[in-house]
Amino acid sequence: MNGNDSPAYLRLRSEIVGAILDGRFRDGDALPSVRSLAAEHGLNPLTVAKAYQTFQEEGLIIVRRGIGMFVAEGAAQRLRDSERHDFLEHRWPAIAEQIRRLRLDVEDLVERALA
């Protein structure tokens, strides 16, 4: 996981969001168990459970008792919409200001991004 200062469950949540957006977990796919994900990341199982709980509260995963947790139908699109909104509303303004401040060429930036 990345080394930022946010709580471990939020870093894990961000990693799972990335996996869903990248298609590593698709709608209907089973997610790793709390215990296996905790062991994989060296986290307390309660931390993993808290990350999963945030998804469950948002309706992005469903729990099938005795079977496991699964990505809910439409979760990827809802996450994409939410992440896009968050980026444009909260992160993009500072990035755009930095682009203007440094007088960066937008076409060059786009070309670099697509390379």
C-alpha distance (Angstrom), angle and dihedral (degrees) to the residues before:
residue distance angle dihedral
M1 . . .
N2 3.77 . .
G3 3.78 121.3 .
N4 3.80 101.4 -120.1
D5 3.80 123.5 130.8
S6 3.80 97.9 -110.9
P7 3.82 119.3 115.4
A8 3.81 116.1 -80.2
Y9 3.82 93.7 -113.5
L10 3.83 90.6 55.7
R11 3.81 92.0 48.3
L12 3.80 89.1 50.0
R13 3.80 90.6 46.6
S14 3.80 89.6 52.5
E15 3.80 90.4 51.1
I16 3.81 91.7 50.9
V17 3.82 90.6 47.5
G18 3.81 87.9 54.0
A19 3.80 91.4 49.8
I20 3.81 91.1 51.4
L21 3.82 93.2 46.0
D22 3.81 91.2 46.8
G23 3.81 90.7 51.3
R24 3.79 97.0 -114.3
F25 3.81 86.2 122.2
R26 3.80 114.0 33.9
D27 3.79 130.9 -169.5
G28 3.80 107.3 -67.8
D29 3.82 95.4 17.8
A30 3.78 119.6 133.6
L31 3.79 115.5 -113.5
P32 3.81 121.8 -138.5
S33 3.78 114.5 -87.4
V34 3.79 118.7 -97.7
R35 3.79 90.8 -111.2
S36 3.80 95.9 48.6
L37 3.81 93.4 46.6
A38 3.82 90.6 47.1
A39 3.80 90.9 51.8
E40 3.82 92.5 45.4
H41 3.82 92.1 53.7
G42 3.80 99.2 32.3
L43 3.79 91.4 -117.0
N44 3.76 134.6 139.0
P45 3.83 110.0 -98.4
L46 3.82 88.7 -124.6
T47 3.81 88.7 61.3
V48 3.80 90.9 53.8
A49 3.80 90.8 45.3
K50 3.82 89.4 53.3
A51 3.82 91.3 52.1
Y52 3.81 90.9 49.2
Q53 3.81 90.1 46.5
T54 3.82 90.3 59.9
F55 3.81 89.6 55.4
Q56 3.78 92.0 46.5
E57 3.82 91.8 50.9
E58 3.80 89.2 52.5
G59 3.80 92.1 48.7
L60 3.80 92.1 -116.4
I61 3.79 95.6 121.5
I62 3.75 131.7 31.8
V63 3.78 126.2 -149.1
R64 3.79 120.1 -139.2
R65 3.78 105.2 -165.1
G66 3.78 111.8 -121.9
I67 3.81 91.8 7.4
G68 3.80 107.9 62.1
M69 3.78 144.9 -113.6
F70 3.77 123.8 -48.2
V71 3.79 136.7 -170.2
A72 3.81 107.3 -102.8
E73 3.78 120.9 -122.1
G74 3.80 109.8 -89.9
A75 3.81 93.2 15.4
A76 3.80 94.8 123.6
Q77 3.79 93.1 53.2
R78 3.80 93.2 44.8
L79 3.81 90.3 49.2
R80 3.81 91.2 47.2
D81 3.80 90.7 51.5
S82 3.81 92.3 46.6
E83 3.81 94.4 46.0
R84 3.81 91.2 46.5
H85 3.81 90.7 51.7
D86 3.81 92.1 47.2
F87 3.81 91.5 49.3
L88 3.80 95.3 48.3
E89 3.81 95.3 43.2
H90 3.80 101.9 38.9
R91 3.79 112.6 17.4
W92 3.80 105.5 27.8
P93 3.83 97.7 63.6
A94 3.83 91.6 61.1
I95 3.81 91.6 44.1
A96 3.81 91.8 49.0
E97 3.81 90.2 49.5
Q98 3.80 90.6 51.3
I99 3.82 90.4 49.8
R100 3.80 90.1 52.6
R101 3.80 93.4 43.4
L102 3.80 92.5 52.1
R103 3.82 92.2 40.2
L104 3.79 90.1 -129.5
D105 3.78 118.2 179.8
V106 3.80 108.0 -112.3
E107 3.82 93.2 -153.2
D108 3.81 89.9 53.9
L109 3.80 90.1 49.7
V110 3.79 92.1 50.5
E111 3.79 91.2 47.7
R112 3.81 90.8 50.7
A113 3.80 91.6 47.6
L114 3.79 92.1 52.8
A115 3.82 95.3 45.0
